[in-house]
Amino acid sequence: MSDAQLISRFDALLSDLDGVVYAGAHAIPRAVESLQRLAGIGVGLGYVTNNASRTPAQVAAHLRELGAPAEDQQVVSSSQAGADLLASLLPPGAAVLITGSPALAHEVELVGLKPVHGAQDNPVAVVQGFNPAIGWKDLAEAAFVLADADVLWVATNTDMSIPQARGMAPGNGTLVAAVAAATGRRPLVAGKPEAPLFHAAAKRLSSDRPLVVGDRLDTDILGGNRAGFATVAVLTGVDTLETILAARTDERPRYIIRDLAGLYEAYPEIDNDGGTFRCGNATATVDRDAIRITGHKDNLDSWRAACAVWWAARPDADSPTVPELHWLDQ
């Protein structure tokens, strides 16, 4: 077992926000303190978010209100990625229908395009991002414009849910799905799980060894893996130990921790002894579609060992595969 803190292996942390740092307006326990400690050990910090409802400056201000360290330039958002994608595909000054927040419209304007809000303005593209104030009329207007097959459609992200203080709420992906169902079309996606958002964040920090932390396998972890970075899943948001165990190959994290405080704990090495995988005092073996685990169900090392053995037995899983679990408490 390594005695070194997990974060000591990296020169920067690229952190998701919703479900990792906060849920709704409130900080997740131990998150702020964990982020504050990074500067003292010389680890850079960047925030990579799919939430396009606020500008990076607004996001940074919210983080500072919670006590987290955050400068405006530390926040890289899917609204920025969406605007950059549009700018790469459209001529300067092109009209873009905004199906989203004023923050998204601001980012579109910053790249030299013209934000508009109705079909009467003859938009040549639609950009769709999360906005809690969005309504049926907004989605209908997007559908009307997208009836023209020549109109470009960009979604900032397709997260199906978003963590809130009261629980899980519909995310931008549900709104995108509504427009897709009405039009029979599919958008280009600018944010997670695409790699450019992570590369941009790492570049801002001049990081060669970043660690991506997130609560969602299908956006944070998949995107970090696609970027070629190490990934760590936290259990404070969407995905659970059970869903992580069953994950598709491309969505498997390298590390699993309960919350951001786990960054400062020693992370046990996982050994394979003839098909028996050991993590700390826990072991796991595979028997067909079942895993036998020696260790307590509440022990995170037991799950780490179970994931290692299950993933090794199914290296090319293109859909979630759920095993039977047989717990043999020590």
N, C-alpha and C positions, 0 to 999 in steps of 0.2 A: 504493500500500500504506500502511495506517495503521501508525504507529510506536507507538501506544498499546496497552497491555496489554488483552487482551479483557475482563478483569474490571473494568477502569476504567469501562466503560460502564454498570455496574450498582451498585445500593446494597446488594444482599444476594445471597447464594448459598443456594439451597435444594438441599441435597445428598441424594441417595440414599445408602444405606450399603452393602449387599451388592453387591459387584462394582465399587464406586466408592471407598469408604474402606477396606474390608476384605473378605477372602474367608475365611470361617470365623473362626478366632480371630486371624488374622494381618493386619496392615496391608498394603495394597497399596503397592508402592514409590512414594515421592515424595508420597503422599497426605497424610500427617500434616503434613509440612513445608509443603505448599501450604495446608492449612487454617489452620495457625498464622500464616501471613503475612497473612491477611485483616484481623485486628484492626489491624495496623499501617497499613493503607491505608483504614481507616474503612468497611469492607464488613461488613455483618451476616452471620451464619451461622445457618442452621437446618437440621435434619435431618428428612427426610421418608421414612419407612420403611414398607413393607408387611409387614415381619416382625412378627407378633403374638405371638411366643413369649416375649418379655420385656417388662417394663414400661419406660416411658420413662426412669425412674430407673436401671434396670439397663442399658439401652442407653447412657445417658450415662456410667455408671461404666465400662463396657467401653471406650468411646471415650477416656476419661481415662487408662485403663490403657495404651492404645496411644500416648498422648501428644497426642491431639487435643483441642482446646478444646471443652468440652461442659458446659453446665449442664442440669439436668433439663428445664427449660422450653423448651430449644432443640430437643427431640425431639418430633415429632408422628408418632404411629403409627397404623396401620390398626386396631389394637385400640381406640384411642380413638374413631376414626371409626365403627367398628362399634357400640360402646356408645352413642354419640350417636344413631346412626340408630335403634337399638332404642328408646331413650328417647323419640324423637319419634313412635314408632308404637304404643307400649304404655303402659298405665296404670302408675303407680308401684307397685312391689312385685311386678310380674308375674314369674312363674317362667320362666327362660331356660336351656335345656340348653346347657351349655358343651362344645363339641367342639373342644378346643384346650387352651391352657396355663393355669396358675394366673394368669399375668399378664392374660390375657383375662378370666378370671373376676373379677379385681380391678377392671378397668375397668368391667365390667357392674355390679358392686356400687356403684361410685362414682357412677353415674348413677341410683341408686335402684331398681335391679331386683334380683331374687333369683337368683343362680347356682345351678343344680341339675345333677345328673349322671346322672339316670335318668328313664325314662318314668313311674316310680311317683310322681314328684313333680309330675306333670301340667303340664309346661311348655307355654306358649303360643307359644314361639319357640325356634329353634335358632340359635346363632351359631357359626360354624366359622372357626377361625384356625389358623395353622401351629403345630405342636408336634412336635418330633422324637420324642417318646415316644408319639405317638398310635398306636393299633393297630386291628386289625379290629373288636374289640368296640366300640370308640368309634364307628367309622363305622357299624357295624350299629345301634347305639342311636340314632344320628341318623336313620338310614333308617326305623327303626321309628316314631319320633316323627313324622317328616315324612309318614308314610302318611296322617295326618289333614291334609286339604287346607287346613284353617283355621289350621294352625300356620305361623307366619312363619319364613322361612329367610333369614339374613343371613350372607354370607361377608365376612371382613375383606378378602380379596384373592384373586385367581385366578392368581397367578404360577405358571406351569407348572414352572419350575426355579428353583433357588437356588444361587448360586456358593459353593463350599466350597474349602478348601485343596487337596483332592484332585481337584477338578473340579466339574462340574455335578451337582446332586442334585435329586430330585423336590421341587417346591415345593407350597404349599398348593393350587394349582390342580389338581394331580393327585389330591389327596384329595377336593376338592370334586367333581371329575369322577366319582370313584368313587361318591359318594353320589347324584349326579345320574343316573348310569347305573342305579342300583338303584331310584330313586324316580320317574324321569321328570320331575323338577322342576328348576327353575333358581332360584338364590338372587338376592337383591338384593346388590350388591357395594358395600361402603362405602369402601374405600381406592382406591389408584391402579387404573385410570386416571381415576377421577372427580375433578372439579376441587376440591371442598370441602377436601380434605386440603391442597392447595397454598395455597388462599386462607387457611386457618387459620394456616399457617406464616408466610405473608407478613404477616398481620395482627399476629402476635406480635412481629414485627421492625419494624413500622411501615414496611414497605417498599413503595415505589411502582414500583421498577424491579428486581424480582428476576430472577435467572438460575437456571433449573432445570437441574441436571446429573444425568445418569443413564446407566446402561449398557443399559437395556432400552427398545426402541422402544414396545412394547405397553403399558407401564405408566408409566415415567418421562416419556418424551417425549410420548406421547399425552396423559397427564394434564396436563403442563405446558402443552401447546398448548391443551387444552380450557380451562385456567384463564386463557388469554390472556397467558401469560408467555413470554419468550424461553427457548429450550431449547438445551442442548449435550449431545451424545452423547460418552461416553468409551469407549475400546476395551479396558477392563480387566476386562470382565465378559461378559455374554451376547452382545450383538450385535457384528457385525464390519463392516468396510468394505463387504463384499459385501452383507450384509443391509440395511445403511443405504442403499446405492445403490438397492436394489430396493424400498424401503419404500413402503407405502401413503401417500397424501397426508397423512392426519391424523397419521401417525407420523414425519414427516420433521423432523429437528432443524434449527434455524437455524445451528448451529455444530457442528463436529466437531473433537475434540482427542484425543490419544493417552491422556493421563492428566491428573490435576488440575494438574500443573505447567504444562500448556498454557494455563491461565487467565492466566498471567503472561507469555505470549508475544504478540507482535503478531499480529493476525489479518488476513490479506490481504483486501481488498475483491475481489469477483468482478464482472468487467465482461463485458458482452455486446456483442460487435461483430459485428452482422449474423448472429447464430447461432453464432458462435465464442465460447465462454465462456473467460475467462482468469482464473486465480488464481495470483498470483506469476508464475513462469516457465512454468507449465503451461497448456495449452489443451485444450479438448475440444469436439467437434462430434458431432452425431447424424446417422446415415444409416440410416433405417428402424429396425431393431431392434438396431442396433449403435452403439457409441461409439468414435470415434477420439480417442486421447489422446496428446498430445505432452508427454512428461514421463516420469519414472521411476516404476515401480510402487511403489517404497518411499517416494515423496515424497507427503506428505499433501495438498499443494496439488493434485496430479494428481487425487486422489479428490474433493476439494472441487469442482474444476472439472467433473468427470464427473457428480457428483450434481446440480450446478446445471443443466447442460445437459439431463440426462435428466429431471429433475423439471419443467423448463420445457416439455419436449416431451410430458409426461404429467401435466398439472396435476390431473387428477381420477381418479387410480388408486385403486380400491377393493380391490385385491388386489396382492400383491407382483409386480412386473414386472422380470424379469431380462434385462438386455441382454447382447449379446456385447461383449467388450472387445478393442480392437486398440491395443496399446501401441507408440508410436513414440518411443523414448527419444531425448532430446536429446543 
